Amino acid sequence: MNFPENLKYTKDHEWIKVEGNTATIGITDFAQHELGDIVFVDIPTVGKALNAHDTFGTVEAVKTVSDLFLPVSGTITEVNSDLEGTPESVNQDPYGKGWLVKMTVTNPSDVDALMDAVAYQALVG
């Protein structure tokens, strides 16, 4: 299992990378492994201002559909359009080509409440 140290993590298994006031968000290696083969990603929230912990979309695997929760408050500015044709990128490269959304962070202190790699690794065992 991969736990990049430059990211922050949520108990809902999303990761976030913040650069300035822009954040990139995806699901963790642990999450994609637990879900199995991902066949569809649905994120209808571009341009919407959402609060931390709000649902911003769903990811559909062969056996289940799982909600995606925003780690921080802000506005979704971009969805990874490559996932429309290749949703399996989330399985193959969850921290790279499989990113889900980019957003503008409205409350940078939200990031401070998230887990680092060591804490997340302890959570998932």
N, C-alpha and C positions, 0 to 999 in steps of 0.2 A: 504494500500500500504506500502511496506517495502523499507526503504532507509538506508541501513547499513552505519554507520558513518566512518568505516575504509576503505571505497572505494572512488574512484574518478569517476566522471561521465562525459559523453559527451552530447552535444545537440542532437546527433543522437541516444541517449538512450542505449549506451553501458556503461558498468562499467569496471573498471580496479582495480586490487589489485597488488601492486608492492612489491616484497620481494627481496632485493638486486638488481640485474639487470634482474631478471625474473618477468614477469607480467602474470597474469591470467586475461582473458577477457571473458565477457559474455554480454547478454542483460539484461536490467533492468526488475524489476517486472512490472513497468508501460508498457514497450514495449511488454512483453509477453502477458499482459492483453489486450492491444490494438490489437495485432495480432490475438488472439484467439488460437485455438488448433493447435499446431505446429506438422507437419507431416513429415518434412524432413529438415535436415541441410546439406548444401553442402559447404565444405571449402577445395578448391583445392590448397591452398597456402603454405603447409608445406615446409620449407626450403627456402622460398622466402623472400628476404629483401624488405620491403615495407615502405613507408613513412606514417606519420600521415595523416589520412583522406582517405587513399587509401581503396578501397573495398577489403576485404579479403575472402568474401564468401557470401552465401545467406541463409536465413531461409525461409522455405515454410510453410505457414499456410493453413488452409482449403480454405480461400478466396483470399489469396494474396501471393506474393513472395516479400521479403524485402532484400535489400542489407545490408551487415554488413560492418561497417567502422572502421578501426583501429584507436584507440585513440592516439597512439604514434608511432614513427618510430622504426623499428626493424625487426627481423627475426622470423617468426613463427617456433617454434620448436616442437610443439605437438598439435594435435587435439584430443578432447574428443571422443575417439572411442566408448564409451558407447552410444553416441547419434545415432549411426547407427541403433541400435535395439530399442532404447527408446528415440526418439526425444521429447516425451512429458515431459522428465525430465526438459527441458527448462521452461515449464509451471509450473511444480510442485515445482521446487527448483532452480530458476534462479541464485541464488548466491552460490549454493552448487553443487549438482550433475549435474546441467544444464550448467556448464561453457562450453565455446566453444573452446578456444585456450590458449596455453601458448606460450610466446615469450621471446626473449632476447631483452631488450630495448637498443637502441643505443644512444639515446639522453634523458637522465634522466630529463632534463629541460622541455621536452614536458609534463610531468606529472603535473608540476606546473601550466600549462595553463588550466587544467581541473577543473570542478566544484566539490565542496564538497557536502555532502548530503543536507545541508540546501539550497544551491543555486539550486541544481537539483530539490529538492522538490518544490521550488518556481517556477521553469520553468514549471513543469508539473501541477502545481496548486493543 
